[in-house]
Amino acid sequence: MYILRKLYTFYAIGIFALVFIAVLPFFFIFIPIKALHPLARKLNYWWAKLFFVFIFMPVQIIYKQPLNPKNQYVFCANHFSYLDIPILGLSKVAGMFIGKASLKKLPIFGYMFSQLHITVDRSSRKDRYSALIEALAQADKGQSLFIFPEGGIRAKHPPTMESFKDGAFRIAIEKNIPIVPTSIMNAWQILPEHSYLLKWGRLDVVYHEPIKTENLTLADLDSLKKQVYSIIDKQLNSQNA
């Protein structure tokens, strides 16, 4: 079984690289032109789609309420696995990710990610503030945002999440953007954080009903944060019920 997982992992890495190489020319065309960045972000969908198709991994996406690709949302998802970003790339709503600054160090991919998305060094208070200001600015431009409110892969005992940071909820409240709790059900079982061996299995993602924020103020931030945490947590633990 170990050998099979190892072979499958090497195969998946090869497919990831080949698909990336296939879409790379389009990224290099789109990235220098700011007006074309939305198209570049939509490429994330096809990159993720082709990747999961060619590694024969089924993905089940459940929308508790239909989402309009033309509308703006703040997506808040649990984060237990390195598969989480490509999984969310399959969302019918394209948007910007807020990811860790170390992604910029990856050859080519790091350049693409840093040009199209927001990176943050969470160990730096100044960098966290800069990322928040950039996210607020992008929200003003109509961008949807994908945020992992735990602040990275921090959970020690998935599917129990770590506490949420404030940033996503502040953005949603200040800019009156609906917030979508998002449960990534089992990616951590297929690719755990401390293992680079991929296990075949079906990936399940649940996009919950958007929570409206237009009547909320920053005084409601903690209650909104608890509400979103509870919705995601309940779904994550339903698989163990």
NUGUBA-325696 format. One line per 3 residues: number of its first residue (from 1); their letters; for each residue x, y, z of C-alpha. Coordinates in steps of 0.1 Angstrom, whole numbers, plus 2048, in hexadecimal, padded with zeros to 3 digits. Layout:
<atoms>
NUM) A) X/Y/Z ~ ...
</atoms>
This chain:
<atoms>
1) MYI) 800/800/800 ~ 81D/818/808 ~ 82D/811/7E6
4) LRK) 80C/818/7D4 ~ 807/838/7E7 ~ 82A/843/7DE
7) LYT) 825/83B/7B9 ~ 804/84D/7BA ~ 814/86B/7CA
10) FYA) 830/86D/7B0 ~ 815/86A/795 ~ 801/886/7A4
13) IGI) 81F/89D/7A7 ~ 827/896/782 ~ 803/89E/778
16) FAL) 804/8BE/78D ~ 823/8C9/77B ~ 817/8C0/758
19) VFI) 7F6/8D2/75C ~ 808/8F0/76B ~ 820/8F1/74D
22) AVL) 802/8EF/735 ~ 7F1/90D/744 ~ 811/921/74C
25) PFF) 812/933/72A ~ 7F0/942/731 ~ 7FA/94D/754
28) FIF) 818/95F/745 ~ 801/970/72C ~ 7E8/97B/746
31) IPI) 7FD/984/764 ~ 80E/9A4/755 ~ 7EC/9B2/74C
34) KAL) 7D8/9BB/76C ~ 7B7/9BB/758 ~ 7BD/997/74F
37) HPL) 7C3/98B/773 ~ 79F/97F/777 ~ 7A4/968/759
40) ARK) 7C5/95B/768 ~ 7B3/953/788 ~ 799/940/775
43) LNY) 7B5/92B/767 ~ 7B8/91E/78B ~ 798/90B/786
46) WWA) 7A3/8F9/767 ~ 7C5/8F2/776 ~ 7B4/8E2/794
49) KLF) 79A/8D1/77F ~ 7B3/8C0/768 ~ 7C9/8B7/785
52) FVF) 7AE/8A4/798 ~ 7A1/894/778 ~ 7C3/887/76D
55) IFM) 7CB/879/790 ~ 7A9/868/790 ~ 79F/877/7B0
58) PVQ) 779/87F/7B3 ~ 76F/8A0/7C3 ~ 74C/8A5/7D0
61) IIY) 742/8CA/7D4 ~ 722/8D2/7E6 ~ 712/8F5/7E6
64) KQP) 6F9/8F8/801 ~ 6EC/917/7EE ~ 6F5/91F/7CA
67) LNP) 711/939/7C7 ~ 711/953/7AC ~ 733/955/79B
70) KNQ) 72D/97A/794 ~ 728/982/7B9 ~ 743/989/7D3
73) YVF) 749/972/7F1 ~ 762/96C/80D ~ 768/947/80F
76) CAN) 774/93A/831 ~ 780/916/831 ~ 792/8FF/849
79) HFS) 7B6/8F7/83F ~ 7C5/8D5/848 ~ 7D6/8CB/827
82) YLD) 7EB/8D8/80A ~ 7CF/8CC/7F3 ~ 7B7/8E7/800
85) IPI) 7C2/902/7E8 ~ 7BD/8ED/7C8 ~ 79C/8E0/7D6
88) LGL) 78F/903/7DB ~ 79C/90B/7B8 ~ 77F/8F7/7AC
91) SKV) 766/910/7BA ~ 74E/91E/7A0 ~ 757/941/7AE
94) AGM) 77A/94C/7A5 ~ 78D/961/7BE ~ 7AD/96A/7CF
97) FIG) 7BE/954/7E9 ~ 7D0/960/808 ~ 7ED/948/80C
100) KAS) 80D/946/81F ~ 82B/95A/814 ~ 841/93B/810
103) LKK) 82D/932/7F1 ~ 841/94D/7DF ~ 860/939/7E2
106) LPI) 853/91D/7CC ~ 862/91F/7A9 ~ 84A/92E/78F
109) FGY) 82B/924/7A3 ~ 836/93D/7BE ~ 838/959/7A5
112) MFS) 816/951/796 ~ 806/94E/7B9 ~ 815/96E/7C6
115) QLH) 80A/982/7A7 ~ 7E6/976/7A7 ~ 7DF/971/7CC
118) ITV) 7E9/980/7EE ~ 805/971/803 ~ 80B/977/827
121) DRS) 827/970/840 ~ 812/968/85F ~ 830/96B/876
124) SRK) 833/990/86D ~ 819/9A8/87B ~ 822/9C2/860
127) DRY) 81D/9A8/845 ~ 7FC/99D/853 ~ 7F0/9C1/853
130) SAL) 7FC/9C6/82F ~ 7EA/9A7/824 ~ 7CA/9B3/835
133) IEA) 7CC/9D5/824 ~ 7D2/9C4/802 ~ 7B5/9AD/808
136) LAQ) 79E/9CB/810 ~ 7AA/9DC/7F0 ~ 7A3/9BE/7DB
139) ADK) 781/9BB/7EB ~ 77A/9DE/7E0 ~ 782/9D3/7BD
142) GQS) 767/9B8/7BF ~ 77E/99B/7C5 ~ 772/97C/7D7
145) LFI) 78A/96F/7F1 ~ 794/94D/7FD ~ 7A1/94E/820
148) FPE) 7AC/933/839 ~ 7A2/943/85A ~ 7B7/92C/86F
151) GGI) 7D5/93E/861 ~ 7E5/920/850 ~ 7E7/8FB/856
154) RAK) 7E7/8FC/87C ~ 7CF/8E2/888 ~ 7DF/8C7/89D
157) HPP) 7C2/8AF/89D ~ 7AD/8B2/87D ~ 790/8B5/878
160) TME) 791/8CB/897 ~ 79A/8EE/88B ~ 7B0/907/89C
163) SFK) 7A1/929/8A6 ~ 799/942/88B ~ 7AC/962/884
166) DGA) 798/982/880 ~ 7A3/98D/85D ~ 789/97C/847
169) FRI) 76C/987/85C ~ 778/9AB/85E ~ 77A/9AC/838
172) AIE) 758/99D/834 ~ 748/9B6/84D ~ 75A/9D5/842
175) KNI) 753/9CF/81D ~ 730/9C0/822 ~ 739/9A0/810
178) PIV) 727/97F/817 ~ 73D/966/828 ~ 73B/941/81D
181) PTS) 745/927/837 ~ 757/90B/824 ~ 75D/8E8/831
184) IMN) 779/8D4/820 ~ 770/8B2/82D ~ 78B/899/829
187) AWQ) 7AA/8A7/817 ~ 7BE/8A3/837 ~ 7B8/87D/835
190) ILP) 7C3/87C/810 ~ 7E1/892/815 ~ 7EA/898/839
193) EHS) 7FF/8B7/841 ~ 81D/8A2/84D ~ 81C/889/831
196) YLL) 824/88E/80C ~ 815/86D/803 ~ 7F3/871/7F1
199) KWG) 7D7/858/7F8 ~ 7BC/853/7DE ~ 799/85C/7EA
202) RLD) 77B/873/7E3 ~ 77F/897/7ED ~ 760/8A8/7FB
205) VVY) 75A/8CE/7FE ~ 73C/8DE/80C ~ 734/903/805
208) HEP) 71B/90E/81F ~ 701/929/81C ~ 710/94C/819
211) IKT) 70C/961/839 ~ 703/985/832 ~ 717/9A0/843
214) ENL) 708/9C1/837 ~ 6F7/9C7/859 ~ 715/9BD/86E
217) TLA) 730/9D3/87E ~ 752/9CA/88C ~ 740/9C5/8AD
220) DLD) 731/9A6/89E ~ 752/998/892 ~ 756/97F/8AE
223) SLK) 733/971/8AB ~ 737/96E/885 ~ 758/95C/88A
226) KQV) 748/944/8A2 ~ 72A/93E/88B ~ 741/936/86D
229) YSI) 757/91F/883 ~ 739/90D/890 ~ 72A/907/86D
232) IDK) 74B/8F9/85F ~ 752/8E5/87E ~ 730/8D4/87E
235) QLN) 734/8C9/85A ~ 758/8BD/860 ~ 74D/8A7/87D
238) SQN) 72E/89A/86C ~ 743/881/85A ~ 74D/872/87B
241) A) 729/871/889
</atoms>
